[in-house]
Amino acid sequence: MRWHPLTIAVGVVLATIACAVWWPPSMWLLMGAAAGYATSGST
């Protein structure tokens, strides 16, 4: 079975939502900071 890029994107979004809901606030704040650093550093 081959994964369609859109399927992967949906999976990533669902995983992100699940993390935001289930993980402690401090953890997703840390993830948000890491994501912000990654996006600002990649440009």
Distance bins in CASP14 RR format, pairs under 12 A and 6 or more apart:
PFRMAT RR
TARGET T0000
AUTHOR 0000-0000-0000
RMODE 2
METHOD distances of the structure
MODEL  1
1 7 0 0 0 0 0 1 0 0 0 0 0
2 8 0 0 0 0 0 1 0 0 0 0 0
3 9 0 0 0 0 0 1 0 0 0 0 0
3 10 0 0 0 0 0 1 0 0 0 0 0
3 11 0 0 0 0 1 0 0 0 0 0 0
3 12 0 0 0 0 0 1 0 0 0 0 0
4 10 0 0 0 0 1 0 0 0 0 0 0
4 11 0 0 0 0 0 1 0 0 0 0 0
5 11 0 0 0 0 0 1 0 0 0 0 0
5 12 0 0 0 0 0 1 0 0 0 0 0
6 12 0 0 0 0 0 1 0 0 0 0 0
6 13 0 0 0 0 0 1 0 0 0 0 0
7 13 0 0 0 0 0 1 0 0 0 0 0
7 14 0 0 0 0 0 1 0 0 0 0 0
8 14 0 0 0 0 0 1 0 0 0 0 0
8 15 0 0 0 0 0 1 0 0 0 0 0
9 15 0 0 0 0 0 1 0 0 0 0 0
9 16 0 0 0 0 0 1 0 0 0 0 0
10 16 0 0 0 0 0 1 0 0 0 0 0
10 17 0 0 0 0 0 1 0 0 0 0 0
11 17 0 0 0 0 1 0 0 0 0 0 0
11 18 0 0 0 0 1 0 0 0 0 0 0
11 19 0 0 0 0 0 1 0 0 0 0 0
12 18 0 0 0 0 0 1 0 0 0 0 0
12 19 0 0 0 0 0 1 0 0 0 0 0
12 35 0 0 0 0 0 1 0 0 0 0 0
13 19 0 0 0 0 0 1 0 0 0 0 0
13 20 0 0 0 0 0 1 0 0 0 0 0
14 20 0 0 0 0 0 1 0 0 0 0 0
14 21 0 0 0 0 0 1 0 0 0 0 0
14 22 0 0 0 0 0 1 0 0 0 0 0
15 21 0 0 0 0 0 1 0 0 0 0 0
15 22 0 0 0 0 0 1 0 0 0 0 0
15 23 0 0 0 0 0 1 0 0 0 0 0
15 31 0 0 0 0 0 1 0 0 0 0 0
16 22 0 0 0 0 0 1 0 0 0 0 0
16 23 0 0 0 0 0 1 0 0 0 0 0
16 28 0 0 0 0 1 0 0 0 0 0 0
16 31 0 0 0 0 1 0 0 0 0 0 0
16 32 0 0 0 0 0 1 0 0 0 0 0
16 35 0 0 0 0 1 0 0 0 0 0 0
17 23 0 0 0 0 0 1 0 0 0 0 0
17 28 0 0 0 0 0 1 0 0 0 0 0
18 28 0 0 0 0 0 1 0 0 0 0 0
19 25 0 0 0 0 0 1 0 0 0 0 0
19 27 1 0 0 1 0 0 0 0 0 0 0
19 28 1 0 0 1 0 0 0 0 0 0 0
19 29 0 0 0 0 0 1 0 0 0 0 0
19 30 0 0 0 0 0 1 0 0 0 0 0
19 31 1 0 0 1 0 0 0 0 0 0 0
19 32 0 0 0 0 0 1 0 0 0 0 0
19 34 0 0 0 0 0 1 0 0 0 0 0
19 35 0 0 0 0 0 1 0 0 0 0 0
20 27 0 0 0 0 1 0 0 0 0 0 0
20 28 1 0 1 0 0 0 0 0 0 0 0
20 29 0 0 0 0 0 1 0 0 0 0 0
20 31 0 0 0 0 1 0 0 0 0 0 0
20 32 0 0 0 0 1 0 0 0 0 0 0
20 35 0 0 0 0 0 1 0 0 0 0 0
21 27 0 0 0 0 0 1 0 0 0 0 0
21 28 0 0 0 0 1 0 0 0 0 0 0
22 28 0 0 0 0 1 0 0 0 0 0 0
23 29 0 0 0 0 1 0 0 0 0 0 0
23 30 0 0 0 0 1 0 0 0 0 0 0
23 31 1 0 0 1 0 0 0 0 0 0 0
23 32 0 0 0 0 0 1 0 0 0 0 0
24 30 0 0 0 0 1 0 0 0 0 0 0
24 31 0 0 0 0 0 1 0 0 0 0 0
25 31 0 0 0 0 0 1 0 0 0 0 0
25 32 0 0 0 0 0 1 0 0 0 0 0
26 32 0 0 0 0 0 1 0 0 0 0 0
26 33 0 0 0 0 0 1 0 0 0 0 0
27 33 0 0 0 0 0 1 0 0 0 0 0
27 34 0 0 0 0 0 1 0 0 0 0 0
28 34 0 0 0 0 0 1 0 0 0 0 0
28 35 0 0 0 0 1 0 0 0 0 0 0
29 35 0 0 0 0 0 1 0 0 0 0 0
29 36 0 0 0 0 0 1 0 0 0 0 0
30 36 0 0 0 0 0 1 0 0 0 0 0
30 37 0 0 0 0 0 1 0 0 0 0 0
31 37 0 0 0 0 0 1 0 0 0 0 0
31 38 0 0 0 0 0 1 0 0 0 0 0
32 38 0 0 0 0 1 0 0 0 0 0 0
32 39 0 0 0 0 1 0 0 0 0 0 0
32 40 0 0 0 0 0 1 0 0 0 0 0
33 39 0 0 0 0 0 1 0 0 0 0 0
33 40 0 0 0 0 0 1 0 0 0 0 0
34 40 0 0 0 0 0 1 0 0 0 0 0
34 41 0 0 0 0 0 1 0 0 0 0 0
35 41 0 0 0 0 0 1 0 0 0 0 0
35 42 0 0 0 0 0 1 0 0 0 0 0
36 42 0 0 0 0 1 0 0 0 0 0 0
36 43 0 0 0 0 0 1 0 0 0 0 0
37 43 0 0 0 0 0 1 0 0 0 0 0
END
